[in-house]
Amino acid sequence: MEMLQIIILTVLMFFLIVTVHEWGHYYFAKRAGILVREFAIGFGPKIFSYKRNETQFTLRLLPFGGYARMAGEDPELIEIEPGQTVAVRLTGNEVTKIYLDRLDTRKNVIRGEVLSVDLEEKLSIELDVDGESQRYPVHRQAMLTVKGKDTQIAPKDRQYGSKTVGQRALAIFAGPAMNFILAFILFALHIQMAGIPMDPTHLEIGEVSEGMPAAETGLKKGDIIETINGVAVGTDAEKMVGLISASQDKQMTWKIRRGDQELEVKITPRAMAGQQGGKVGTTIVSYQPTRKAGFGETFSTAGVQMVDTTKMIFQGFRQLINKFSMDDLGGPVRTAQVTGQIAKQGIAQLTQWAGILSLYLGLFNLFPIPALDGSRLVFLGVEALRGKPIDPNREGMVHFIGFAMLFLLMIAVTYNDILRLISG
């Protein structure tokens, strides 16, 4: 039951972080008047899908992220050419559906050969119907139907490229921005749940490993360590670990407190394969009491955590660049594994971890790597400086290559994660 709960919490956390990111793109694109064709969480085959208003909301199989597909951001896949035979359905005097296949099975339609068509600006289609030219106005939300699938047309003013640089930049930046806002909220929630740490008061036993000296002498999680060989240990966990390491094969006398009892135990640290110094088989925890955070203090402390976590993330990126190793990278499998371990510690720790991941996703997406939001913002910056857009085909090719490389890297990292998981 506990494992099922951890899996559900982990899935919900990933769903929340990705959904908030894509919702940022979706919301500000809609505000700018851009047609958002699909709001997807994940990639690959569809698991679940439904349509609301103009947008198809989709849950896909591979949990590698998501996307809000805007009309005109990529080349349209369905085109109508002069000379092509189509069938149109009218509502009133406007075309509301254009059929591109299975024309013989369509009822209550007008069939004809396309003489001219403009579905972006003039919104009209001219057909040769039994040798007679007929022109029809096309509704702004008309559908193109092919292979049983409806695709809404996108007039020029509903396309991504028709909007100002500022509107497009806001729609792109909104994704990472929503992750930053979510991270701040999650950090604030964690502070409310966990409280504000005060000065450490004592050292205590953490997890105890079976078959090691700590377990053999009867030490238990939560035992408070008062003295080592008659000397008070204080609250310095690193110092105590050093004492244990230096006492390999030497008996130590620990005085511990367990509830109202005071106990004295004899324990001899011993060597472990591949590690230096003596080990007793337990973690040593510096216990910090907490107090409830005030309203204003919650937000100020959450801001400090945002800054500190950002510095930590960038430090990790620098170390990765200076000394690259596949073992230092983690994909969805490794992240899910760590998330499961943190979920066991409680909802407060999971909330903080979700905040860290949301902040990480927001920062990573702003990197100028092709296919990421940062790269799209760079192209928009260049467009603003030169006064005209870069060739959409060239930009699309750059993003396609970048996406393909990122996807291959994700596959390699996931494979590495699985091998690491199997090998333990």
C-alpha positions as semicolon CSV with decimal commas, in nm:
position;residue;x (nm);y (nm);z (nm)
1;M;0,000;0,000;0,000
2;E;0,286;0,237;0,086
3;M;0,456;0,167;-0,249
4;L;0,133;0,243;-0,438
5;Q;0,098;0,570;-0,249
6;I;0,458;0,666;-0,335
7;I;0,401;0,586;-0,705
8;I;0,083;0,797;-0,712
9;L;0,253;1,091;-0,539
10;T;0,549;1,071;-0,778
11;V;0,325;1,066;-1,087
12;L;0,116;1,356;-0,954
13;M;0,430;1,560;-0,885
14;F;0,562;1,517;-1,243
15;F;0,216;1,588;-1,382
16;L;0,187;1,909;-1,177
17;I;0,530;2,046;-1,274
18;V;0,492;1,979;-1,648
19;T;0,127;2,089;-1,662
20;V;0,200;2,422;-1,494
21;H;0,485;2,485;-1,741
22;E;0,274;2,410;-2,049
23;W;-0,025;2,597;-1,908
24;G;0,192;2,910;-1,902
25;H;0,256;2,875;-2,276
26;Y;-0,109;2,790;-2,342
27;Y;-0,264;3,073;-2,140
28;F;-0,052;3,357;-2,276
29;A;-0,075;3,223;-2,632
30;K;-0,454;3,224;-2,602
31;R;-0,445;3,576;-2,459
32;A;-0,248;3,690;-2,762
33;G;-0,513;3,534;-2,988
34;I;-0,297;3,243;-3,107
35;L;-0,474;2,919;-3,194
36;V;-0,334;2,644;-2,965
37;R;-0,394;2,317;-3,149
38;E;-0,280;2,076;-2,878
39;F;-0,193;2,086;-2,509
40;A;0,004;1,767;-2,446
41;I;0,167;1,614;-2,139
42;G;0,430;1,362;-2,249
43;F;0,536;1,250;-2,596
44;G;0,465;0,950;-2,816
45;P;0,140;0,750;-2,843
46;K;-0,179;0,894;-2,694
47;I;-0,314;0,747;-2,370
48;F;-0,605;0,984;-2,325
49;S;-0,740;1,276;-2,526
50;Y;-1,036;1,512;-2,530
51;K;-1,116;1,838;-2,708
52;R;-1,231;2,157;-2,541
53;N;-1,313;2,461;-2,751
54;E;-1,031;2,478;-3,009
55;T;-0,764;2,277;-2,825
56;Q;-0,701;1,902;-2,804
57;F;-0,585;1,810;-2,452
58;T;-0,370;1,496;-2,463
59;L;-0,190;1,268;-2,221
60;R;0,089;1,077;-2,398
61;L;0,294;0,770;-2,307
62;L;0,654;0,895;-2,267
63;P;0,695;1,118;-1,957
64;F;0,973;1,335;-2,102
65;G;0,790;1,668;-2,085
66;G;0,506;1,822;-2,284
67;Y;0,415;2,092;-2,531
68;A;0,153;2,349;-2,631
69;R;0,142;2,334;-3,012
70;M;0,058;2,675;-3,156
71;A;-0,070;2,731;-3,508
72;G;0,203;2,866;-3,734
73;E;0,486;2,784;-3,492
74;D;0,573;2,490;-3,716
75;P;0,482;2,443;-4,084
76;E;0,119;2,335;-4,131
77;L;0,098;1,969;-4,231
78;I;-0,226;1,992;-4,436
79;E;-0,230;2,202;-4,751
80;I;-0,479;2,240;-5,037
81;E;-0,341;2,297;-5,385
82;P;-0,515;2,424;-5,702
83;G;-0,624;2,130;-5,917
84;Q;-0,707;1,918;-5,613
85;T;-1,062;1,781;-5,588
86;V;-1,233;1,847;-5,254
87;A;-1,580;1,854;-5,104
88;V;-1,711;2,141;-4,894
89;R;-2,001;2,165;-4,652
90;L;-2,178;2,496;-4,605
91;T;-2,349;2,638;-4,298
92;G;-2,549;2,930;-4,422
93;N;-2,332;3,074;-4,697
94;E;-1,995;2,989;-4,535
95;V;-1,777;2,681;-4,572
96;T;-1,744;2,512;-4,232
97;K;-1,587;2,182;-4,348
98;I;-1,350;2,094;-4,629
99;Y;-1,311;1,720;-4,702
100;L;-0,989;1,605;-4,868
101;D;-1,057;1,233;-4,900
102;R;-1,340;0,976;-4,923
103;L;-1,533;1,231;-5,125
104;D;-1,784;0,977;-5,259
105;T;-1,907;0,899;-4,907
106;R;-1,969;1,260;-4,807
107;K;-2,331;1,374;-4,796
108;N;-2,480;1,722;-4,823
109;V;-2,158;1,859;-4,973
110;I;-2,045;2,040;-5,285
111;R;-1,768;1,870;-5,480
112;G;-1,534;2,048;-5,714
113;E;-1,184;2,108;-5,837
114;V;-0,994;2,378;-5,650
115;L;-0,926;2,682;-5,869
116;S;-0,789;2,902;-5,590
117;V;-0,783;2,888;-5,214
118;D;-0,674;3,124;-4,937
119;L;-0,730;2,999;-4,582
120;E;-0,507;3,257;-4,413
121;E;-0,601;3,607;-4,528
122;K;-0,897;3,623;-4,768
123;L;-1,061;3,311;-4,623
124;S;-1,217;3,197;-4,947
125;I;-1,215;2,898;-5,179
126;E;-1,302;2,891;-5,549
127;L;-1,418;2,563;-5,702
128;D;-1,494;2,439;-6,050
129;V;-1,830;2,270;-5,993
130;D;-1,953;2,091;-6,305
131;G;-1,770;2,339;-6,526
132;E;-1,894;2,646;-6,338
133;S;-1,666;2,860;-6,116
134;Q;-1,807;2,918;-5,770
135;R;-1,643;3,113;-5,486
136;Y;-1,734;3,053;-5,123
137;P;-1,633;3,241;-4,806
138;V;-1,466;3,016;-4,545
139;H;-1,556;3,037;-4,177
140;R;-1,267;3,140;-3,947
141;Q;-1,302;2,812;-3,757
142;A;-1,360;2,584;-4,054
143;M;-1,227;2,229;-4,034
144;L;-1,010;2,037;-4,278
145;T;-1,103;1,668;-4,267
146;V;-0,863;1,399;-4,387
147;K;-0,828;1,036;-4,276
148;G;-1,108;1,083;-4,026
149;K;-0,927;1,364;-3,844
150;D;-1,044;1,726;-3,821
151;T;-0,788;2,008;-3,823
152;Q;-0,902;2,365;-3,766
153;I;-0,776;2,624;-4,015
154;A;-0,559;2,904;-3,878
155;P;-0,620;3,249;-4,028
156;K;-0,309;3,468;-4,041
157;D;-0,407;3,666;-3,732
158;R;-0,444;3,340;-3,532
159;Q;-0,092;3,221;-3,613
160;Y;0,212;3,248;-3,387
161;G;0,418;3,438;-3,644
162;S;0,158;3,713;-3,689
163;K;0,194;3,838;-3,332
164;T;0,440;4,101;-3,211
165;V;0,781;3,997;-3,081
166;G;0,667;4,093;-2,732
167;Q;0,354;3,879;-2,746
168;R;0,546;3,578;-2,876
169;A;0,826;3,624;-2,622
170;L;0,570;3,640;-2,340
171;A;0,401;3,320;-2,460
172;I;0,740;3,142;-2,467
173;F;0,878;3,282;-2,139
174;A;0,551;3,213;-1,956
175;G;0,633;2,840;-1,933
176;P;0,952;2,879;-1,725
177;A;0,793;3,171;-1,538
178;M;0,509;2,945;-1,420
179;N;0,769;2,695;-1,296
180;F;0,938;2,971;-1,094
181;I;0,604;3,073;-0,941
182;L;0,518;2,710;-0,863
183;A;0,860;2,656;-0,704
184;F;0,810;2,961;-0,480
185;I;0,465;2,836;-0,372
186;L;0,598;2,486;-0,301
187;F;0,890;2,623;-0,098
188;A;0,643;2,835;0,101
189;L;0,421;2,530;0,162
190;H;0,723;2,329;0,276
191;I;0,819;2,602;0,522
192;Q;0,466;2,605;0,664
193;M;0,469;2,225;0,703
194;A;0,827;2,177;0,824
195;G;0,876;2,503;1,017
196;I;1,187;2,717;1,058
197;P;1,497;2,524;1,179
198;M;1,648;2,643;1,505
199;D;1,998;2,576;1,642
200;P;2,087;2,204;1,669
201;T;2,043;2,060;2,019
202;H;2,198;1,712;1,999
203;L;2,313;1,423;1,782
204;E;2,102;1,114;1,736
205;I;2,107;0,782;1,553
206;G;1,958;0,778;1,205
207;E;1,901;0,468;0,991
208;V;2,065;0,150;1,128
209;S;2,207;-0,111;0,885
210;E;2,156;-0,478;0,962
211;G;2,468;-0,685;1,029
212;M;2,678;-0,386;1,133
213;P;2,815;-0,296;1,480
214;A;2,536;-0,045;1,554
215;A;2,267;-0,309;1,498
216;E;2,465;-0,577;1,683
217;T;2,493;-0,359;1,994
218;G;2,121;-0,277;1,991
219;L;2,132;0,088;1,884
220;K;1,800;0,216;1,747
221;K;1,690;0,504;1,531
222;G;1,627;0,811;1,746
223;D;1,874;0,721;2,024
224;I;2,035;1,045;2,150
225;I;2,416;1,035;2,172
226;E;2,544;1,215;2,482
227;T;2,912;1,117;2,526
228;I;3,182;0,922;2,344
229;N;3,451;0,773;2,573
230;G;3,332;1,009;2,847
231;V;3,352;1,326;2,633
232;A;3,037;1,520;2,540
233;V;2,984;1,510;2,162
234;G;2,784;1,832;2,123
235;T;2,609;1,881;1,787
236;D;2,894;1,837;1,538
237;A;2,796;1,533;1,329
238;E;3,105;1,555;1,107
239;K;3,334;1,549;1,411
240;M;3,164;1,237;1,543
241;V;3,191;1,062;1,205
242;G;3,562;1,146;1,215
243;L;3,597;0,993;1,562
244;I;3,428;0,673;1,444
245;S;3,648;0,657;1,133
246;A;3,964;0,700;1,344
247;S;3,857;0,422;1,584
248;Q;3,868;0,130;1,342
249;D;3,896;-0,195;1,540
250;K;3,909;0,008;1,865
251;Q;3,632;-0,029;2,119
252;M;3,436;0,290;2,194
253;T;3,205;0,361;2,486
254;W;2,889;0,551;2,396
255;K;2,646;0,691;2,648
256;I;2,304;0,727;2,489
257;R;1,958;0,836;2,600
258;R;1,651;0,642;2,487
259;G;1,338;0,810;2,621
260;D;1,384;0,828;2,999
261;Q;1,662;0,564;2,999
262;E;2,036;0,626;2,997
263;L;2,233;0,339;2,840
264;E;2,602;0,270;2,796
265;V;2,707;0,060;2,497
266;K;3,041;-0,078;2,383
267;I;3,086;-0,058;2,007
268;T;3,384;-0,134;1,782
269;P;3,388;0,028;1,435
270;R;3,516;-0,201;1,163
271;A;3,637;-0,167;0,807
272;M;3,411;-0,195;0,504
273;A;3,524;-0,299;0,156
274;G;3,610;-0,003;-0,065
275;Q;3,584;0,252;0,217
276;Q;3,840;0,408;0,445
277;G;3,824;0,417;0,826
278;G;3,595;0,248;1,073
279;K;3,221;0,216;1,020
280;V;2,940;0,131;1,260
281;G;2,654;0,107;1,011
282;T;2,438;0,404;1,102
283;T;2,387;0,764;0,999
284;I;2,452;1,033;1,258
285;V;2,191;1,309;1,251
286;S;2,226;1,655;1,395
287;Y;1,879;1,716;1,543
288;Q;1,733;2,061;1,481
289;P;1,408;2,162;1,649
290;T;1,174;2,379;1,445
291;R;0,927;2,658;1,514
292;K;0,623;2,765;1,318
293;A;0,694;3,027;1,051
294;G;0,507;3,356;1,051
295;F;0,316;3,475;0,743
296;G;0,576;3,726;0,623
297;E;0,864;3,502;0,728
298;T;0,724;3,221;0,513
299;F;0,757;3,428;0,195
300;S;1,095;3,581;0,281
301;T;1,239;3,239;0,365
302;A;1,091;3,091;0,047
303;G;1,266;3,367;-0,149
304;V;1,598;3,285;0,020
305;Q;1,548;2,916;-0,067
306;M;1,479;3,011;-0,429
307;V;1,808;3,203;-0,448
308;D;2,010;2,936;-0,266
309;T;1,864;2,654;-0,478
310;T;1,930;2,850;-0,799
311;K;2,295;2,890;-0,699
312;M;2,315;2,517;-0,621
313;I;2,166;2,428;-0,963
314;F;2,409;2,650;-1,153
315;Q;2,700;2,511;-0,952
316;G;2,590;2,162;-1,058
317;F;2,576;2,273;-1,424
318;R;2,928;2,416;-1,400
319;Q;3,066;2,097;-1,250
320;L;2,894;1,893;-1,522
321;I;3,045;2,109;-1,798
322;N;3,394;2,105;-1,645
323;K;3,394;1,726;-1,598
324;F;3,125;1,561;-1,810
325;S;3,021;1,206;-1,726
326;M;2,710;1,010;-1,820
327;D;2,698;0,878;-1,463
328;D;2,639;1,235;-1,342
329;L;2,326;1,266;-1,558
330;G;1,987;1,142;-1,448
331;G;1,678;1,089;-1,660
332;P;1,315;1,017;-1,570
333;V;1,402;0,676;-1,419
334;R;1,666;0,811;-1,183
335;T;1,454;1,115;-1,095
336;A;1,157;0,890;-1,019
337;Q;1,381;0,668;-0,805
338;V;1,506;0,964;-0,600
339;T;1,152;1,103;-0,578
340;G;1,031;0,770;-0,438
341;Q;1,304;0,775;-0,172
342;I;1,215;1,133;-0,074
343;A;0,841;1,053;-0,071
344;K;0,910;0,793;0,202
345;Q;1,038;1,077;0,424
346;G;0,701;1,253;0,420
347;I;0,488;1,501;0,230
348;A;0,689;1,801;0,355
349;Q;1,015;1,671;0,205
350;L;0,836;1,572;-0,118
351;T;0,690;1,924;-0,146
352;Q;1,037;2,077;-0,115
353;W;1,177;1,833;-0,373
354;A;0,894;1,919;-0,613
355;G;0,986;2,288;-0,571
356;I;1,350;2,211;-0,655
357;L;1,250;2,015;-0,968
358;S;1,011;2,291;-1,081
359;L;1,285;2,552;-1,041
360;Y;1,532;2,327;-1,224
361;L;1,289;2,277;-1,515
362;G;1,230;2,650;-1,544
363;L;1,602;2,734;-1,545
364;F;1,699;2,451;-1,781
365;N;1,433;2,554;-2,033
366;L;1,582;2,904;-2,050
367;F;1,918;2,770;-2,170
368;P;1,981;2,865;-2,536
369;I;1,970;2,502;-2,648
370;P;1,780;2,433;-2,974
371;A;1,421;2,316;-2,914
372;L;1,413;2,466;-2,563
373;D;1,235;2,790;-2,473
374;G;1,567;2,972;-2,432
375;S;1,657;2,903;-2,795
376;R;1,321;3,038;-2,916
377;L;1,375;3,352;-2,710
378;V;1,719;3,396;-2,873
379;F;1,559;3,380;-3,220
380;L;1,302;3,638;-3,110
381;G;1,581;3,861;-2,978
382;V;1,764;3,841;-3,312
383;E;1,437;3,924;-3,491
384;A;1,387;4,230;-3,268
385;L;1,741;4,353;-3,344
386;R;1,732;4,301;-3,720
387;G;1,371;4,414;-3,763
388;K;1,257;4,104;-3,951
389;P;1,210;3,737;-3,865
390;I;1,458;3,463;-3,944
391;D;1,345;3,221;-4,216
392;P;1,088;2,997;-4,036
393;N;1,214;2,690;-4,223
394;R;1,569;2,744;-4,100
395;E;1,455;2,811;-3,745
396;G;1,230;2,505;-3,757
397;M;1,522;2,290;-3,876
398;V;1,741;2,414;-3,589
399;H;1,470;2,327;-3,334
400;F;1,404;1,989;-3,498
401;I;1,773;1,893;-3,484
402;G;1,795;2,015;-3,124
403;F;1,487;1,817;-3,024
404;A;1,621;1,504;-3,193
405;M;1,955;1,538;-3,010
406;L;1,784;1,598;-2,675
407;F;1,559;1,298;-2,733
408;L;1,857;1,074;-2,816
409;L;2,036;1,201;-2,504
410;M;1,726;1,125;-2,297
411;I;1,713;0,770;-2,434
412;A;2,084;0,722;-2,354
413;V;2,043;0,862;-2,003
414;T;1,735;0,648;-1,939
415;Y;1,922;0,338;-2,059
416;N;2,207;0,427;-1,824
417;D;1,959;0,476;-1,538
418;I;1,806;0,133;-1,599
419;L;2,150;-0,034;-1,602
420;R;2,239;0,145;-1,278
421;L;1,910;0,031;-1,125
422;I;1,965;-0,332;-1,228
423;S;2,324;-0,336;-1,104
424;G;2,222;-0,173;-0,777
